[in-house]
Amino acid sequence: MNERLPYLREKTSKLTTSPGVYKMKNALGHIIYIGKAKNLKNRVTSYFRESADHTPKVAKMVENVYDYDFIVTDTEYEALVLECSLIKQHKPKYNILLKDDKGYHYIHVSDEAYPRITTQNQPPASGITLGPYVSPSVTKQTVAEVNKVFMLPVCKKKFPCRTAANKKPCLNYHIKQCMGVCRGKISVSEYSEIISQAVDYIKNGSKESVERLTEEMLCASENLEFEKAAKIRDRIQSIQRAAQTQKIIDADIAFTDIIASVCNYVGTSVSVIVYRNGKLVDKNSYFFEGIAEADNVLEDFMVQYYSGNNDIPKNIFIADDIPDKEILEQLLKEQSGHTVHIMHRQKGNMMKYIMLARNNASEFLSLRAGRTGKELVALEELSKLLGLKNPPVYIEAYDISNLGSSAMCASMVVFENGRPMKKMYKKFSIKNVLIQNDYACMHEVLERRFRRYLDENETDEGFKRRPDLIFLDGGKGQVNAVEPYLREMGIDVPVFGIVKDNKHRTRAISTGGEEISVSSIRNAFALITNIQDEMHRCAITYQKKLHSKITFDSRITQVKGIGEKKAVKLMTRFKTIEALKNADAEEVSKIAGVNIEVAKELLLILNDW
């Protein structure tokens, strides 16, 4: 039994649901297993469940897991490529797949007058080789699609054809999936140009092919060659649709580090994405507690990170500019013995790599803050939207429910770190307001709640804690009804109302005098809607229960000889009217403390109701 399982389960509960790669480590910090996941949280959780039905190998691996690390990717395909690359580098003890070249696949352009594009398990000695690619199905699909898009031959004929029989086009030509090289009407130079466009398409790293095709399409259109222009247009659309960008293997950034930082009130997280020989080989993340300003964090971090480091790349891309970039470049040049370029990018091709680093920094920070990435963003957005100094960790929300002037009640729901905290929920039946008045009811509920908070002898944890933010169901009227009184009590907590439209959906946030639109701020809007739905659900549930209890009580007390106390005894024992109807008269007599005739009369009245 792994004694670290409670810690691992707690850590995994805060893990992101994004795709990525996870690295299991033993007590010595050695990587013992590397895996990929479409959903990191779901996959890693499966290892640490209490009743997990593992194979013997996996069970043995889990017993030796002391901790784990992870790298977030944008797509499952990138996670697959990265998993293959990392396994080949580290050769973990519990990984048996993808350790040799049979895990890679290649696209090959043959070395002949009319080249063919095919898939290969090993890179051939001649011709052009593209890859490596991890998935054989993706590789085959890419080759099939490029052959179809550019109408390249896939038959076994040799070109140029020597015999009349071989010059007869096959079915692919007639269904317009082959250009018909066998007819002898396409020159080597013309075919070579098409192959060049196809290679550009496969690499997905050159815009020249699409630009050239666009020029050809416009030219054909101007010359009224609309059929030709339509074919070129379809080819351009196919190229754009089929292209899949991946950031795990890229020869253009052979020796590069990408660094990004993310800050919030908890601290700052910095992630370094390391590329060597055109491959993403590692990710390093660091957390600095109490540092909530990004001004000099990145520069100070780089000085410490590269100090004494023998593996300093030639290119360092950063998400935020630093003031003394030239001085730092000189320092790193003297230390490494080669020129080092530190480049700041806010747009262009490198932004996809910077965003990869930023996403990893954000997820690492969210773990330290005890939230998922989406929850962290939602609370940050909510803080900025409402003008709060810090994101609200502990939120209370109140809703009033009633049936006219009867069954009046309220619910208090609690969200901590963006998640419902149901053990802290409270329910209030209205005691001092006799007729329907939502403002007065809300005033009563907040007064009772915070009188408990101010009571030094209070033992209920739900009342002893002070919220960072209060939401009320309603507009400025609700806010104005309770906010001044809370201030008189010395409760300095921000109070806002949640405004709904005529379909009971969240529309805006209300202050004491105006409304703040939230629909355009996605994560904050989703959180507020979740809070509003939860407090409405709880209030309605309690109101129905209270109404049922009142109805139940009124039926019982109509019988002469049964008062409120005896009715409470019956309600406590039988819970529902149906259960009481089906009870025996002697049992009812004994529980209520009445004679048998009164019990029989009660059952008769209930069954005739």
Secondary structure, 3 states (H helix, E strand, C coil): CCCCHHHHHHHHCCCCCCCEEEEEECCCCCEEEEEEECCHHHHHHHHHCCCCCCCHHHHHHHHCCCEEEEEECCCHHHHHHHHHHHHHHHCCCCCCCCCCHHHCEEEEECCCCCCCEEEECCCCCCCEEEEEECCHHHHHHHHHHHHHHCCCCCCCCCCCCCCCCCCCCCHHHHCCCCCCHHHCCCCHHHHHHHHHHHHHHHHCCCCHHHHHHHHHHHHHHHCCCHHHHHHHHHHHHHHHHHCCCCCCECHHHCEEEEEEEEECCCEEEEEEEEEECCEEEEEEEEEEECCCCCCCHHHHHHHHHHCCCCCCCCEEEECCCCCCHHHHHHHHHHHHCCCCEEEECCCCCCHHHHHHHHHHHHHHHHHHHCCCHHHHHHHHHHHHHHCCCCCCCEEEEEEEEEECCEEEEEEEEEEECCEECHHHCEEEECCCCCCCCHHHHHHHHHHHHHHHHHCCCCCCHHHHCCCCEEEEECCHHHHHHHHHHHHHCCCCCCEEEEEECCCCCEEEEECCCCEEECCCCHHHHHHHHHHHHHHHHHHHHHHHHHHHHHHHHHHHHCCCCCCHHHHHHHHHHHCCHHHHHCCCHHHHHHHHCCCHHHHHHHHHHHHHC
